[in-house]
């Protein structure tokens, strides 16, 4: 389990989420798919 935290303005969330997801899932060529989940919130608890 790894976690990355990004500080993004609310107005940019819809634009940045697909970019983050794509880059994280395609960073390395693997034999199994790497699927990620994105949570958003004002703090760690809200994002989970």
mmCIF entry with sequence, helices, sheets and N, C-alpha, C, O atoms, coordinates in Angstrom:
data_MODEL
# 
_entry.id   MODEL 
# 
_entity.id                         1 
_entity.type                       polymer 
_entity.pdbx_number_of_molecules   1 
# 
_entity_poly.entity_id                      1 
_entity_poly.type                           'polypeptide(L)' 
_entity_poly.nstd_linkage                   no 
_entity_poly.nstd_monomer                   no 
_entity_poly.pdbx_seq_one_letter_code       
;(UNK)(UNK)(UNK)(UNK)(UNK)(UNK)(UNK)(UNK)(UNK)(UNK)(UNK)(UNK)(UNK)(UNK)(UNK)(UNK)
(UNK)(UNK)(UNK)(UNK)(UNK)(UNK)(UNK)(UNK)(UNK)(UNK)(UNK)(UNK)(UNK)(UNK)(UNK)(UNK)
(UNK)(UNK)(UNK)(UNK)(UNK)(UNK)(UNK)(UNK)(UNK)(UNK)(UNK)(UNK)(UNK)(UNK)(UNK)(UNK)
;
_entity_poly.pdbx_seq_one_letter_code_can   XXXXXXXXXXXXXXXXXXXXXXXXXXXXXXXXXXXXXXXXXXXXXXXX 
_entity_poly.pdbx_strand_id                 A 
# 
loop_
_entity_poly_seq.entity_id 
_entity_poly_seq.num 
_entity_poly_seq.mon_id 
_entity_poly_seq.hetero 
1 1  UNK n 
1 2  UNK n 
1 3  UNK n 
1 4  UNK n 
1 5  UNK n 
1 6  UNK n 
1 7  UNK n 
1 8  UNK n 
1 9  UNK n 
1 10 UNK n 
1 11 UNK n 
1 12 UNK n 
1 13 UNK n 
1 14 UNK n 
1 15 UNK n 
1 16 UNK n 
1 17 UNK n 
1 18 UNK n 
1 19 UNK n 
1 20 UNK n 
1 21 UNK n 
1 22 UNK n 
1 23 UNK n 
1 24 UNK n 
1 25 UNK n 
1 26 UNK n 
1 27 UNK n 
1 28 UNK n 
1 29 UNK n 
1 30 UNK n 
1 31 UNK n 
1 32 UNK n 
1 33 UNK n 
1 34 UNK n 
1 35 UNK n 
1 36 UNK n 
1 37 UNK n 
1 38 UNK n 
1 39 UNK n 
1 40 UNK n 
1 41 UNK n 
1 42 UNK n 
1 43 UNK n 
1 44 UNK n 
1 45 UNK n 
1 46 UNK n 
1 47 UNK n 
1 48 UNK n 
# 
_struct_asym.id          A 
_struct_asym.entity_id   1 
# 
loop_
_struct_conf.conf_type_id 
_struct_conf.id 
_struct_conf.pdbx_PDB_helix_id 
_struct_conf.beg_label_comp_id 
_struct_conf.beg_label_asym_id 
_struct_conf.beg_label_seq_id 
_struct_conf.pdbx_beg_PDB_ins_code 
_struct_conf.end_label_comp_id 
_struct_conf.end_label_asym_id 
_struct_conf.end_label_seq_id 
_struct_conf.pdbx_end_PDB_ins_code 
_struct_conf.beg_auth_comp_id 
_struct_conf.beg_auth_asym_id 
_struct_conf.beg_auth_seq_id 
_struct_conf.end_auth_comp_id 
_struct_conf.end_auth_asym_id 
_struct_conf.end_auth_seq_id 
_struct_conf.pdbx_PDB_helix_class 
_struct_conf.details 
_struct_conf.pdbx_PDB_helix_length 
HELX_P HELX_P1 AA1 UNK A 10 ? UNK A 12 ? UNK A 10 UNK A 12 5 ? 3  
HELX_P HELX_P2 AA2 UNK A 13 ? UNK A 25 ? UNK A 13 UNK A 25 1 ? 13 
HELX_P HELX_P3 AA3 UNK A 44 ? UNK A 47 ? UNK A 44 UNK A 47 1 ? 4  
# 
_struct_conf_type.id          HELX_P 
_struct_conf_type.criteria    ? 
_struct_conf_type.reference   ? 
# 
loop_
_atom_site.group_PDB 
_atom_site.id 
_atom_site.type_symbol 
_atom_site.label_atom_id 
_atom_site.label_alt_id 
_atom_site.label_comp_id 
_atom_site.label_asym_id 
_atom_site.label_entity_id 
_atom_site.label_seq_id 
_atom_site.pdbx_PDB_ins_code 
_atom_site.Cartn_x 
_atom_site.Cartn_y 
_atom_site.Cartn_z 
_atom_site.occupancy 
_atom_site.B_iso_or_equiv 
_atom_site.pdbx_formal_charge 
_atom_site.auth_seq_id 
_atom_site.auth_comp_id 
_atom_site.auth_asym_id 
_atom_site.auth_atom_id 
_atom_site.pdbx_PDB_model_num 
ATOM 1   N N  . UNK A 1 1  ? 0.848   -1.165 0.000   1.00 0.00 ? 1  UNK A N  1 
ATOM 2   C CA . UNK A 1 1  ? 0.000   0.000  0.000   1.00 0.00 ? 1  UNK A CA 1 
ATOM 3   C C  . UNK A 1 1  ? 0.890   1.223  0.000   1.00 0.00 ? 1  UNK A C  1 
ATOM 4   O O  . UNK A 1 1  ? 1.664   1.437  0.933   1.00 0.00 ? 1  UNK A O  1 
ATOM 5   N N  . UNK A 1 2  ? 0.785   2.006  -1.020  1.00 0.00 ? 2  UNK A N  1 
ATOM 6   C CA . UNK A 1 2  ? 1.501   3.280  -1.100  1.00 0.00 ? 2  UNK A CA 1 
ATOM 7   C C  . UNK A 1 2  ? 0.484   4.383  -1.269  1.00 0.00 ? 2  UNK A C  1 
ATOM 8   O O  . UNK A 1 2  ? -0.653  4.155  -1.681  1.00 0.00 ? 2  UNK A O  1 
ATOM 9   N N  . UNK A 1 3  ? 0.910   5.557  -0.947  1.00 0.00 ? 3  UNK A N  1 
ATOM 10  C CA . UNK A 1 3  ? -0.010  6.685  -1.023  1.00 0.00 ? 3  UNK A CA 1 
ATOM 11  C C  . UNK A 1 3  ? 0.748   7.917  -1.483  1.00 0.00 ? 3  UNK A C  1 
ATOM 12  O O  . UNK A 1 3  ? 1.874   8.164  -1.051  1.00 0.00 ? 3  UNK A O  1 
ATOM 13  N N  . UNK A 1 4  ? 0.128   8.680  -2.354  1.00 0.00 ? 4  UNK A N  1 
ATOM 14  C CA . UNK A 1 4  ? 0.652   9.973  -2.781  1.00 0.00 ? 4  UNK A CA 1 
ATOM 15  C C  . UNK A 1 4  ? -0.380  11.028 -2.433  1.00 0.00 ? 4  UNK A C  1 
ATOM 16  O O  . UNK A 1 4  ? -1.584  10.791 -2.538  1.00 0.00 ? 4  UNK A O  1 
ATOM 17  N N  . UNK A 1 5  ? 0.090   12.184 -2.023  1.00 0.00 ? 5  UNK A N  1 
ATOM 18  C CA . UNK A 1 5  ? -0.807  13.280 -1.665  1.00 0.00 ? 5  UNK A CA 1 
ATOM 19  C C  . UNK A 1 5  ? -0.510  14.452 -2.589  1.00 0.00 ? 5  UNK A C  1 
ATOM 20  O O  . UNK A 1 5  ? 0.643   14.856 -2.745  1.00 0.00 ? 5  UNK A O  1 
ATOM 21  N N  . UNK A 1 6  ? -1.557  14.991 -3.197  1.00 0.00 ? 6  UNK A N  1 
ATOM 22  C CA . UNK A 1 6  ? -1.434  16.144 -4.076  1.00 0.00 ? 6  UNK A CA 1 
ATOM 23  C C  . UNK A 1 6  ? -2.281  17.272 -3.514  1.00 0.00 ? 6  UNK A C  1 
ATOM 24  O O  . UNK A 1 6  ? -3.387  17.039 -3.027  1.00 0.00 ? 6  UNK A O  1 
ATOM 25  N N  . UNK A 1 7  ? -1.775  18.473 -3.578  1.00 0.00 ? 7  UNK A N  1 
ATOM 26  C CA . UNK A 1 7  ? -2.521  19.658 -3.155  1.00 0.00 ? 7  UNK A CA 1 
ATOM 27  C C  . UNK A 1 7  ? -3.005  20.352 -4.426  1.00 0.00 ? 7  UNK A C  1 
ATOM 28  O O  . UNK A 1 7  ? -2.217  20.961 -5.149  1.00 0.00 ? 7  UNK A O  1 
ATOM 29  N N  . UNK A 1 8  ? -4.307  20.254 -4.691  1.00 0.00 ? 8  UNK A N  1 
ATOM 30  C CA . UNK A 1 8  ? -4.878  20.733 -5.951  1.00 0.00 ? 8  UNK A CA 1 
ATOM 31  C C  . UNK A 1 8  ? -6.089  21.610 -5.649  1.00 0.00 ? 8  UNK A C  1 
ATOM 32  O O  . UNK A 1 8  ? -6.899  21.283 -4.782  1.00 0.00 ? 8  UNK A O  1 
ATOM 33  N N  . UNK A 1 9  ? -6.207  22.715 -6.361  1.00 0.00 ? 9  UNK A N  1 
ATOM 34  C CA . UNK A 1 9  ? -7.391  23.563 -6.222  1.00 0.00 ? 9  UNK A CA 1 
ATOM 35  C C  . UNK A 1 9  ? -8.624  22.806 -6.715  1.00 0.00 ? 9  UNK A C  1 
ATOM 36  O O  . UNK A 1 9  ? -8.542  22.046 -7.680  1.00 0.00 ? 9  UNK A O  1 
ATOM 37  N N  . UNK A 1 10 ? -9.753  23.010 -6.062  1.00 0.00 ? 10 UNK A N  1 
ATOM 38  C CA . UNK A 1 10 ? -10.998 22.325 -6.434  1.00 0.00 ? 10 UNK A CA 1 
ATOM 39  C C  . UNK A 1 10 ? -11.336 22.504 -7.908  1.00 0.00 ? 10 UNK A C  1 
ATOM 40  O O  . UNK A 1 10 ? -11.828 21.574 -8.547  1.00 0.00 ? 10 UNK A O  1 
ATOM 41  N N  . UNK A 1 11 ? -11.080 23.675 -8.446  1.00 0.00 ? 11 UNK A N  1 
ATOM 42  C CA . UNK A 1 11 ? -11.409 23.956 -9.844  1.00 0.00 ? 11 UNK A CA 1 
ATOM 43  C C  . UNK A 1 11 ? -10.604 23.091 -10.815 1.00 0.00 ? 11 UNK A C  1 
ATOM 44  O O  . UNK A 1 11 ? -10.994 22.942 -11.973 1.00 0.00 ? 11 UNK A O  1 
ATOM 45  N N  . UNK A 1 12 ? -9.503  22.527 -10.364 1.00 0.00 ? 12 UNK A N  1 
ATOM 46  C CA . UNK A 1 12 ? -8.638  21.732 -11.241 1.00 0.00 ? 12 UNK A CA 1 
ATOM 47  C C  . UNK A 1 12 ? -8.781  20.225 -11.039 1.00 0.00 ? 12 UNK A C  1 
ATOM 48  O O  . UNK A 1 12 ? -8.132  19.451 -11.743 1.00 0.00 ? 12 UNK A O  1 
ATOM 49  N N  . UNK A 1 13 ? -9.617  19.794 -10.093 1.00 0.00 ? 13 UNK A N  1 
ATOM 50  C CA . UNK A 1 13 ? -9.728  18.366 -9.777  1.00 0.00 ? 13 UNK A CA 1 
ATOM 51  C C  . UNK A 1 13 ? -10.132 17.519 -10.976 1.00 0.00 ? 13 UNK A C  1 
ATOM 52  O O  . UNK A 1 13 ? -9.508  16.493 -11.243 1.00 0.00 ? 13 UNK A O  1 
ATOM 53  N N  . UNK A 1 14 ? -11.161 17.931 -11.696 1.00 0.00 ? 14 UNK A N  1 
ATOM 54  C CA . UNK A 1 14 ? -11.641 17.130 -12.835 1.00 0.00 ? 14 UNK A CA 1 
ATOM 55  C C  . UNK A 1 14 ? -10.577 16.984 -13.907 1.00 0.00 ? 14 UNK A C  1 
ATOM 56  O O  . UNK A 1 14 ? -10.518 15.958 -14.586 1.00 0.00 ? 14 UNK A O  1 
ATOM 57  N N  . UNK A 1 15 ? -9.744  17.986 -14.066 1.00 0.00 ? 15 UNK A N  1 
ATOM 58  C CA . UNK A 1 15 ? -8.700  17.948 -15.089 1.00 0.00 ? 15 UNK A CA 1 
ATOM 59  C C  . UNK A 1 15 ? -7.512  17.091 -14.646 1.00 0.00 ? 15 UNK A C  1 
ATOM 60  O O  . UNK A 1 15 ? -6.952  16.345 -15.449 1.00 0.00 ? 15 UNK A O  1 
ATOM 61  N N  . UNK A 1 16 ? -7.131  17.193 -13.385 1.00 0.00 ? 16 UNK A N  1 
ATOM 62  C CA . UNK A 1 16 ? -5.901  16.557 -12.926 1.00 0.00 ? 16 UNK A CA 1 
ATOM 63  C C  . UNK A 1 16 ? -6.073  15.086 -12.553 1.00 0.00 ? 16 UNK A C  1 
ATOM 64  O O  . UNK A 1 16 ? -5.127  14.311 -12.698 1.00 0.00 ? 16 UNK A O  1 
ATOM 65  N N  . UNK A 1 17 ? -7.248  14.679 -12.078 1.00 0.00 ? 17 UNK A N  1 
ATOM 66  C CA . UNK A 1 17 ? -7.445  13.293 -11.646 1.00 0.00 ? 17 UNK A CA 1 
ATOM 67  C C  . UNK A 1 17 ? -7.167  12.269 -12.742 1.00 0.00 ? 17 UNK A C  1 
ATOM 68  O O  . UNK A 1 17 ? -6.452  11.301 -12.484 1.00 0.00 ? 17 UNK A O  1 
ATOM 69  N N  . UNK A 1 18 ? -7.697  12.435 -13.950 1.00 0.00 ? 18 UNK A N  1 
ATOM 70  C CA . UNK A 1 18 ? -7.390  11.443 -15.002 1.00 0.00 ? 18 UNK A CA 1 
ATOM 71  C C  . UNK A 1 18 ? -5.896  11.397 -15.347 1.00 0.00 ? 18 UNK A C  1 
ATOM 72  O O  . UNK A 1 18 ? -5.362  10.334 -15.663 1.00 0.00 ? 18 UNK A O  1 
ATOM 73  N N  . UNK A 1 19 ? -5.232  12.542 -15.286 1.00 0.00 ? 19 UNK A N  1 
ATOM 74  C CA . UNK A 1 19 ? -3.798  12.582 -15.586 1.00 0.00 ? 19 UNK A CA 1 
ATOM 75  C C  . UNK A 1 19 ? -3.004  11.818 -14.528 1.00 0.00 ? 19 UNK A C  1 
ATOM 76  O O  . UNK A 1 19 ? -2.101  11.052 -14.863 1.00 0.00 ? 19 UNK A O  1 
ATOM 77  N N  . UNK A 1 20 ? -3.336  12.023 -13.259 1.00 0.00 ? 20 UNK A N  1 
ATOM 78  C CA . UNK A 1 20 ? -2.647  11.315 -12.178 1.00 0.00 ? 20 UNK A CA 1 
ATOM 79  C C  . UNK A 1 20 ? -2.890  9.815  -12.295 1.00 0.00 ? 20 UNK A C  1 
ATOM 80  O O  . UNK A 1 20 ? -1.956  9.020  -12.193 1.00 0.00 ? 20 UNK A O  1 
ATOM 81  N N  . UNK A 1 21 ? -4.139  9.432  -12.508 1.00 0.00 ? 21 UNK A N  1 
ATOM 82  C CA . UNK A 1 21 ? -4.495  8.014  -12.621 1.00 0.00 ? 21 UNK A CA 1 
ATOM 83  C C  . UNK A 1 21 ? -3.729  7.352  -13.768 1.00 0.00 ? 21 UNK A C  1 
ATOM 84  O O  . UNK A 1 21 ? -3.155  6.277  -13.592 1.00 0.00 ? 21 UNK A O  1 
ATOM 85  N N  . UNK A 1 22 ? -3.718  7.986  -14.931 1.00 0.00 ? 22 UNK A N  1 
ATOM 86  C CA . UNK A 1 22 ? -3.023  7.418  -16.084 1.00 0.00 ? 22 UNK A CA 1 
ATOM 87  C C  . UNK A 1 22 ? -1.531  7.245  -15.800 1.00 0.00 ? 22 UNK A C  1 
ATOM 88  O O  . UNK A 1 22 ? -0.971  6.177  -16.045 1.00 0.00 ? 22 UNK A O  1 
ATOM 89  N N  . UNK A 1 23 ? -0.898  8.279  -15.291 1.00 0.00 ? 23 UNK A N  1 
ATOM 90  C CA . UNK A 1 23 ? 0.547   8.220  -15.047 1.00 0.00 ? 23 UNK A CA 1 
ATOM 91  C C  . UNK A 1 23 ? 0.900   7.170  -14.001 1.00 0.00 ? 23 UNK A C  1 
ATOM 92  O O  . UNK A 1 23 ? 1.915   6.485  -14.134 1.00 0.00 ? 23 UNK A O  1 
ATOM 93  N N  . UNK A 1 24 ? 0.083   7.034  -12.968 1.00 0.00 ? 24 UNK A N  1 
ATOM 94  C CA . UNK A 1 24 ? 0.370   6.042  -11.932 1.00 0.00 ? 24 UNK A CA 1 
ATOM 95  C C  . UNK A 1 24 ? 0.157   4.623  -12.442 1.00 0.00 ? 24 UNK A C  1 
ATOM 96  O O  . UNK A 1 24 ? 0.938   3.727  -12.121 1.00 0.00 ? 24 UNK A O  1 
ATOM 97  N N  . UNK A 1 25 ? -0.888  4.410  -13.230 1.00 0.00 ? 25 UNK A N  1 
ATOM 98  C CA . UNK A 1 25 ? -1.178  3.063  -13.731 1.00 0.00 ? 25 UNK A CA 1 
ATOM 99  C C  . UNK A 1 25 ? -0.247  2.640  -14.853 1.00 0.00 ? 25 UNK A C  1 
ATOM 100 O O  . UNK A 1 25 ? -0.111  1.446  -15.119 1.00 0.00 ? 25 UNK A O  1 
ATOM 101 N N  . UNK A 1 26 ? 0.396   3.589  -15.518 1.00 0.00 ? 26 UNK A N  1 
ATOM 102 C CA . UNK A 1 26 ? 1.233   3.271  -16.674 1.00 0.00 ? 26 UNK A CA 1 
ATOM 103 C C  . UNK A 1 26 ? 2.700   3.636  -16.483 1.00 0.00 ? 26 UNK A C  1 
ATOM 104 O O  . UNK A 1 26 ? 3.437   3.760  -17.461 1.00 0.00 ? 26 UNK A O  1 
ATOM 105 N N  . UNK A 1 27 ? 3.127   3.807  -15.250 1.00 0.00 ? 27 UNK A N  1 
ATOM 106 C CA . UNK A 1 27 ? 4.516   4.188  -14.984 1.00 0.00 ? 27 UNK A CA 1 
ATOM 107 C C  . UNK A 1 27 ? 5.495   3.083  -15.390 1.00 0.00 ? 27 UNK A C  1 
ATOM 108 O O  . UNK A 1 27 ? 6.612   3.371  -15.818 1.00 0.00 ? 27 UNK A O  1 
ATOM 109 N N  . UNK A 1 28 ? 5.080   1.826  -15.256 1.00 0.00 ? 28 UNK A N  1 
ATOM 110 C CA . UNK A 1 28 ? 5.914   0.677  -15.602 1.00 0.00 ? 28 UNK A CA 1 
ATOM 111 C C  . UNK A 1 28 ? 5.076   -0.335 -16.365 1.00 0.00 ? 28 UNK A C  1 
ATOM 112 O O  . UNK A 1 28 ? 3.873   -0.458 -16.135 1.00 0.00 ? 28 UNK A O  1 
ATOM 113 N N  . UNK A 1 29 ? 5.714   -1.055 -17.266 1.00 0.00 ? 29 UNK A N  1 
ATOM 114 C CA . UNK A 1 29 ? 5.044   -2.148 -17.955 1.00 0.00 ? 29 UNK A CA 1 
ATOM 115 C C  . UNK A 1 29 ? 5.074   -3.351 -17.016 1.00 0.00 ? 29 UNK A C  1 
ATOM 116 O O  . UNK A 1 29 ? 6.140   -3.799 -16.594 1.00 0.00 ? 29 UNK A O  1 
ATOM 117 N N  . UNK A 1 30 ? 3.891   -3.864 -16.697 1.00 0.00 ? 30 UNK A N  1 
ATOM 118 C CA . UNK A 1 30 ? 3.789   -4.979 -15.758 1.00 0.00 ? 30 UNK A CA 1 
ATOM 119 C C  . UNK A 1 30 ? 2.927   -6.077 -16.362 1.00 0.00 ? 30 UNK A C  1 
ATOM 120 O O  . UNK A 1 30 ? 2.141   -5.828 -17.275 1.00 0.00 ? 30 UNK A O  1 
ATOM 121 N N  . UNK A 1 31 ? 3.080   -7.295 -15.847 1.00 0.00 ? 31 UNK A N  1 
ATOM 122 C CA . UNK A 1 31 ? 2.277   -8.424 -16.316 1.00 0.00 ? 31 UNK A CA 1 
ATOM 123 C C  . UNK A 1 31 ? 0.854   -8.392 -15.767 1.00 0.00 ? 31 UNK A C  1 
ATOM 124 O O  . UNK A 1 31 ? -0.047  -9.017 -16.325 1.00 0.00 ? 31 UNK A O  1 
ATOM 125 N N  . UNK A 1 32 ? 0.662   -7.675 -14.694 1.00 0.00 ? 32 UNK A N  1 
ATOM 126 C CA . UNK A 1 32 ? -0.670  -7.548 -14.090 1.00 0.00 ? 32 UNK A CA 1 
ATOM 127 C C  . UNK A 1 32 ? -1.056  -6.074 -14.086 1.00 0.00 ? 32 UNK A C  1 
ATOM 128 O O  . UNK A 1 32 ? -0.189  -5.208 -13.974 1.00 0.00 ? 32 UNK A O  1 
ATOM 129 N N  . UNK A 1 33 ? -2.339  -5.783 -14.206 1.00 0.00 ? 33 UNK A N  1 
ATOM 130 C CA . UNK A 1 33 ? -2.744  -4.377 -14.204 1.00 0.00 ? 33 UNK A CA 1 
ATOM 131 C C  . UNK A 1 33 ? -2.570  -3.751 -12.824 1.00 0.00 ? 33 UNK A C  1 
ATOM 132 O O  . UNK A 1 33 ? -2.809  -4.392 -11.801 1.00 0.00 ? 33 UNK A O  1 
ATOM 133 N N  . UNK A 1 34 ? -2.162  -2.524 -12.814 1.00 0.00 ? 34 UNK A N  1 
ATOM 134 C CA . UNK A 1 34 ? -2.042  -1.756 -11.581 1.00 0.00 ? 34 UNK A CA 1 
ATOM 135 C C  . UNK A 1 34 ? -3.198  -0.762 -11.558 1.00 0.00 ? 34 UNK A C  1 
ATOM 136 O O  . UNK A 1 34 ? -3.219  0.207  -12.316 1.00 0.00 ? 34 UNK A O  1 
ATOM 137 N N  . UNK A 1 35 ? -4.140  -1.018 -10.691 1.00 0.00 ? 35 UNK A N  1 
ATOM 138 C CA . UNK A 1 35 ? -5.311  -0.155 -10.606 1.00 0.00 ? 35 UNK A CA 1 
ATOM 139 C C  . UNK A 1 35 ? -5.192  0.719  -9.369  1.00 0.00 ? 35 UNK A C  1 
ATOM 140 O O  . UNK A 1 35 ? -4.822  0.243  -8.296  1.00 0.00 ? 35 UNK A O  1 
ATOM 141 N N  . UNK A 1 36 ? -5.505  1.991  -9.521  1.00 0.00 ? 36 UNK A N  1 
ATOM 142 C CA . UNK A 1 36 ? -5.419  2.903  -8.388  1.00 0.00 ? 36 UNK A CA 1 
ATOM 143 C C  . UNK A 1 36 ? -6.791  3.486  -8.086  1.00 0.00 ? 36 UNK A C  1 
ATOM 144 O O  . UNK A 1 36 ? -7.686  3.503  -8.931  1.00 0.00 ? 36 UNK A O  1 
ATOM 145 N N  . UNK A 1 37 ? -6.926  3.954  -6.877  1.00 0.00 ? 37 UNK A N  1 
ATOM 146 C CA . UNK A 1 37 ? -8.132  4.654  -6.450  1.00 0.00 ? 37 UNK A CA 1 
ATOM 147 C C  . UNK A 1 37 ? -7.737  6.071  -6.073  1.00 0.00 ? 37 UNK A C  1 
ATOM 148 O O  . UNK A 1 37 ? -6.662  6.299  -5.519  1.00 0.00 ? 37 UNK A O  1 
ATOM 149 N N  . UNK A 1 38 ? -8.604  7.012  -6.374  1.00 0.00 ? 38 UNK A N  1 
ATOM 150 C CA . UNK A 1 38 ? -8.355  8.401  -6.023  1.00 0.00 ? 38 UNK A CA 1 
ATOM 151 C C  . UNK A 1 38 ? -9.440  8.852  -5.061  1.00 0.00 ? 38 UNK A C  1 
ATOM 152 O O  . UNK A 1 38 ? -10.631 8.697  -5.330  1.00 0.00 ? 38 UNK A O  1 
ATOM 153 N N  . UNK A 1 39 ? -9.016  9.406  -3.949  1.00 0.00 ? 39 UNK A N  1 
ATOM 154 C CA . UNK A 1 39 ? -9.940  9.982  -2.983  1.00 0.00 ? 39 UNK A CA 1 
ATOM 155 C C  . UNK A 1 39 ? -9.632  11.459 -2.833  1.00 0.00 ? 39 UNK A C  1 
ATOM 156 O O  . UNK A 1 39 ? -8.475  11.868 -2.927  1.00 0.00 ? 39 UNK A O  1 
ATOM 157 N N  . UNK A 1 40 ? -10.651 12.254 -2.605  1.00 0.00 ? 40 UNK A N  1 
ATOM 158 C CA . UNK A 1 40 ? -10.439 13.686 -2.429  1.00 0.00 ? 40 UNK A CA 1 
ATOM 159 C C  . UNK A 1 40 ? -11.073 14.144 -1.127  1.00 0.00 ? 40 UNK A C  1 
ATOM 160 O O  . UNK A 1 40 ? -12.048 13.562 -0.653  1.00 0.00 ? 40 UNK A O  1 
ATOM 161 N N  . UNK A 1 41 ? -10.510 15.182 -0.568  1.00 0.00 ? 41 UNK A N  1 
ATOM 162 C CA . UNK A 1 41 ? -11.044 15.748 0.659   1.00 0.00 ? 41 UNK A CA 1 
ATOM 163 C C  . UNK A 1 41 ? -10.144 16.856 1.165   1.00 0.00 ? 41 UNK A C  1 
ATOM 164 O O  . UNK A 1 41 ? -9.032  17.050 0.674   1.00 0.00 ? 41 UNK A O  1 
ATOM 165 N N  . UNK A 1 42 ? -10.635 17.570 2.142   1.00 0.00 ? 42 UNK A N  1 
ATOM 166 C CA . UNK A 1 42 ? -9.855  18.669 2.719   1.00 0.00 ? 42 UNK A CA 1 
ATOM 167 C C  . UNK A 1 42 ? -8.769  18.159 3.653   1.00 0.00 ? 42 UNK A C  1 
ATOM 168 O O  . UNK A 1 42 ? -7.851  18.899 4.005   1.00 0.00 ? 42 UNK A O  1 
ATOM 169 N N  . UNK A 1 43 ? -8.871  16.886 4.059   1.00 0.00 ? 43 UNK A N  1 
ATOM 170 C CA . UNK A 1 43 ? -7.848  16.292 4.917   1.00 0.00 ? 43 UNK A CA 1 
ATOM 171 C C  . UNK A 1 43 ? -7.784  14.793 4.620   1.00 0.00 ? 43 UNK A C  1 
ATOM 172 O O  . UNK A 1 43 ? -8.575  14.273 3.833   1.00 0.00 ? 43 UNK A O  1 
ATOM 173 N N  . UNK A 1 44 ? -6.838  14.110 5.254   1.00 0.00 ? 44 UNK A N  1 
ATOM 174 C CA . UNK A 1 44 ? -6.624  12.688 4.994   1.00 0.00 ? 44 UNK A CA 1 
ATOM 175 C C  . UNK A 1 44 ? -7.875  11.869 5.288   1.00 0.00 ? 44 UNK A C  1 
ATOM 176 O O  . UNK A 1 44 ? -8.225  10.976 4.516   1.00 0.00 ? 44 UNK A O  1 
ATOM 177 N N  . UNK A 1 45 ? -8.546  12.163 6.387   1.00 0.00 ? 45 UNK A N  1 
ATOM 178 C CA . UNK A 1 45 ? -9.736  11.404 6.772   1.00 0.00 ? 45 UNK A CA 1 
ATOM 179 C C  . UNK A 1 45 ? -10.846 11.539 5.730   1.00 0.00 ? 45 UNK A C  1 
ATOM 180 O O  . UNK A 1 45 ? -11.482 10.546 5.377   1.00 0.00 ? 45 UNK A O  1 
ATOM 181 N N  . UNK A 1 46 ? -11.083 12.735 5.241   1.00 0.00 ? 46 UNK A N  1 
ATOM 182 C CA . UNK A 1 46 ? -12.124 12.940 4.223   1.00 0.00 ? 46 UNK A CA 1 
ATOM 183 C C  . UNK A 1 46 ? -11.785 12.231 2.917   1.00 0.00 ? 46 UNK A C  1 
ATOM 184 O O  . UNK A 1 46 ? -12.683 11.788 2.202   1.00 0.00 ? 46 UNK A O  1 
ATOM 185 N N  . UNK A 1 47 ? -10.523 12.121 2.607   1.00 0.00 ? 47 UNK A N  1 
ATOM 186 C CA . UNK A 1 47 ? -10.103 11.509 1.344   1.00 0.00 ? 47 UNK A CA 1 
ATOM 187 C C  . UNK A 1 47 ? -10.194 9.991  1.367   1.00 0.00 ? 47 UNK A C  1 
ATOM 188 O O  . UNK A 1 47 ? -10.075 9.349  0.323   1.00 0.00 ? 47 UNK A O  1 
ATOM 189 N N  . UNK A 1 48 ? -10.400 9.416  2.533   1.00 0.00 ? 48 UNK A N  1 
ATOM 190 C CA . UNK A 1 48 ? -10.484 7.959  2.647   1.00 0.00 ? 48 UNK A CA 1 
ATOM 191 C C  . UNK A 1 48 ? -11.872 7.592  2.967   1.00 0.00 ? 48 UNK A C  1 
ATOM 192 O O  . UNK A 1 48 ? -12.180 6.409  3.110   1.00 0.00 ? 48 UNK A O  1 
# 
